[in-house]
Amino acid sequence: MSTPDQSKGDRSRDEVLAGEYVLGVLGGTERQKVEARLRHDRPFAAMVKRWEENLTQFNDDYAEVAAPDHLLSGIEDRLFASPASVAAVKDSLWNSLILWRGLSFASIAALGLFVGFDYAERIRPKPQVALTADLAGENQAIALHARYDGNSGRLAVTPVALGEVRP
């Protein structure tokens, strides 16, 4: 955007500045400088007037509608709120910096504990129990003894004599 100090008599910059002023896109200090310039610079004031007249025709297609009372009162409360009501909103629980920092810390701590316990469970050595089974048939003199070692992953099958078989 142009500033009032940039124009210094340059007609094209003055046109842009006048248009920006009428459209309301200037910042607070630039707007005040333009308003001060309007009081003493008649050609610039004429440019602003011409911009206003040219843009006024866009309003012809739209009817003016008053805001509902509840909406208007809400806007006025926000714009012209008393310092006490502003302080009450700032002191509310949802705007509490301590609350949000505390929740953040608690969440990070809970996540750390969860990840830490899961990692500790994974690296903790599991006691491996040797699995054994005896395989024997009825009236058989020999049986098989099978043993699985979980640490090494080996399966050992050993034949065993049962003794005398009696019919």
ABEGO torsion letter per residue (X at the ends): XBBAAAAGGBAAAAAAAAAAAAAGABBAAAAAAAAAAAAABAAAAAAAAAAAAAAAAAAAABBBBBBBAAAAAAAAAAAABBAAAAAAAAABAAABAAAAAAAAAAAAAAAAAAAAAAAAAAABBBBBBBBBBBBBBBGBABBBBBBBBAAAGBBBBBBBBAEBBBX
